[in-house]
Amino acid sequence: CAVFIIYVAKKKKQFPFFKGAFKSMYVPKDLLKRITVKGMPLLVNEFLWAAGMSILSMSYSLHGIAVVAGFSISSTVVNLLSISFQALGSSISIIVGKLLGAGKFDDAISTVKKMFAFTLFASVIAGACIYFASNPILLFYNTSEESKNYAEFFMKTVAFITPINAFAHASYFTLRSGGKTFVTFLFDSVFLWVISIPVATVLVTYTDWGIVPVYAFCQSLNLIKSVIGVILVKKGIWIQNVVAHNTVIKE
């Protein structure tokens, strides 16, 4: 925040919105209401997502301490090597959101298509990196062979599912760029709590499946999420100007 404030303060000509930004802390009631309505689903979503992922990890951990160690290794490596397409997802909301705010709907649609294509390309590269790094990276860990085997399996599973996760990620931020925060809440956290967590809990608690088929099956559920996301994006429900007083939606 400090870096941002200092930067824009020094370049006022480049950022005219900063002029007089701190002369008053007054926020119009109508604007405050609109921000709250749009922002609250995001706040709730982030909280439920973090809690949901903890519950999901806990379900996997019931298969033993070796699974916990393997999952920890896998998560660290996957998060590191998945930064590329995750960052692309975030950039979609910034770039497309700017175009929507300017009322350039056709440009926004064209940009989304290009960003999706580039996200797919980046995810394939990331998936390949995860797959081929899954074995060498384990040399740096001092843990049991069982834990290493689990970690390798988790990483290779994620490597294959990475393009699907990338599409879901890109869909999420595309919908968010158009102010569809409640839809993204349903798409993200509700999906996790209503589908992913119950399925994992049932498989772990009421079946004799090992962690290998349980994890693979739970990861494959993201295909449903990805398909739903792509359908919502193609329907164009996100194509609207959320900063205009009278929101304009492209038919």
URVEN-V354206 format. One line per field, one symbol per residue. psi: psi as a letter, one per 30 degrees, with the letter a starting at -180 (. if undefined). A space follows every 50 residues. Layout:
# URVEN-V354206
psi=???
This chain:
# URVEN-V354206
psi=eeeeeeefefheefifffkgegfkgkkkeeeeeeeeeefeeeeeeeeeee eeeeeeeeeeffglfeeeeeeeeeeeeeeefgeefeeeeefeeeeeeeee ffgieeeeeeeeeeeeeeeeeeeeeeeeeeeffeeeffffkilleeeeee eeeeeeeeeffeeeeeeeeeeefeeefggieeeeeeedeeeeeedeeeee eeeeeglgklfeeeeeeeefffeeeeeeeeeeeefgffiljffkejkkkk .
